[in-house]
């Protein structure tokens, strides 16, 4: 595909960056979104929750978490995050 959809490479780069800066909000958000695109729901959920733990009032993180929770059939928790904002 000529460089498109290089998920494994992107995941490797972001994971390596996260080892150096484990609480970097943009890296966490990027990795959570990448997991979502790959349909790795549990990894996406865990990453979004880590970001929310670091910054509880981060509205984009709560919104980002809703989709993977719903895909993982965790509707009650998804709705709780929806209601929180």
C-alpha positions as CSV (number, residue, x, y, z in Angstrom):
1,X,0.0,0.0,0.0
2,X,2.9,2.3,-0.5
3,X,3.5,3.3,3.1
4,X,-0.1,3.5,4.3
5,X,-1.4,1.4,7.2
6,X,2.0,0.7,8.7
7,X,0.4,0.0,12.1
8,X,3.1,-2.3,13.4
9,X,5.8,0.2,12.8
10,X,3.8,3.0,14.3
11,X,3.0,0.9,17.3
12,X,6.7,0.1,17.8
13,X,7.7,3.7,17.5
14,X,5.1,4.9,20.0
15,X,5.7,2.1,22.4
16,X,9.4,2.9,22.4
17,X,8.7,6.6,23.0
18,X,6.4,5.7,25.8
19,X,9.2,3.7,27.5
20,X,11.2,7.0,27.6
21,X,8.2,9.2,28.5
22,X,5.6,7.0,30.2
23,X,3.2,9.8,31.1
24,X,3.5,11.8,27.8
25,X,-0.1,12.7,27.0
26,X,0.2,13.0,23.3
27,X,2.0,9.7,23.0
28,X,-0.6,8.0,25.1
29,X,-3.4,9.5,23.0
30,X,-1.7,8.5,19.8
31,X,-1.1,5.0,20.9
32,X,-4.7,4.6,22.2
33,X,-6.0,5.8,18.8
34,X,-3.6,3.4,17.0
35,X,-4.9,0.5,19.1
36,X,-8.5,1.5,18.2
37,X,-7.7,1.6,14.5
38,X,-6.3,-1.9,14.8
39,X,-9.4,-3.1,16.8
40,X,-7.2,-3.8,19.8
41,X,-10.0,-2.7,22.2
42,X,-8.5,-3.8,25.5
43,X,-5.1,-2.1,24.8
44,X,-6.9,1.0,23.6
45,X,-9.1,1.0,26.8
46,X,-6.1,0.5,29.1
47,X,-4.1,3.3,27.4
48,X,-7.0,5.8,27.5
49,X,-7.6,4.9,31.2
50,X,-3.9,5.6,32.0
51,X,-4.2,9.0,30.3
52,X,-7.4,9.7,32.3
53,X,-5.7,8.7,35.5
54,X,-3.0,11.3,34.7
55,X,-5.4,13.9,33.7
56,X,-9.0,13.2,35.0
57,X,-10.5,16.3,33.3
58,X,-9.2,15.4,29.9
59,X,-12.4,15.5,27.9
60,X,-10.8,14.2,24.6
61,X,-9.5,11.2,26.5
62,X,-12.9,10.4,28.0
63,X,-14.5,10.8,24.5
64,X,-11.7,8.6,23.0
65,X,-12.4,5.9,25.6
66,X,-16.1,5.6,24.7
67,X,-15.6,4.0,21.4
68,X,-13.3,1.1,22.4
69,X,-15.5,0.5,25.5
70,X,-18.6,0.2,23.3
71,X,-16.8,-2.1,20.9
72,X,-15.7,-4.3,23.8
73,X,-19.4,-4.4,24.8
74,X,-18.7,-2.5,28.0
75,X,-21.7,-0.2,27.5
76,X,-22.4,0.8,31.1
77,X,-18.8,2.1,31.5
78,X,-19.0,3.8,28.1
79,X,-22.2,5.6,29.1
80,X,-20.6,6.7,32.4
81,X,-17.8,8.4,30.5
82,X,-20.3,9.9,28.1
83,X,-22.3,11.3,31.0
84,X,-19.2,12.7,32.7
85,X,-18.9,15.3,30.0
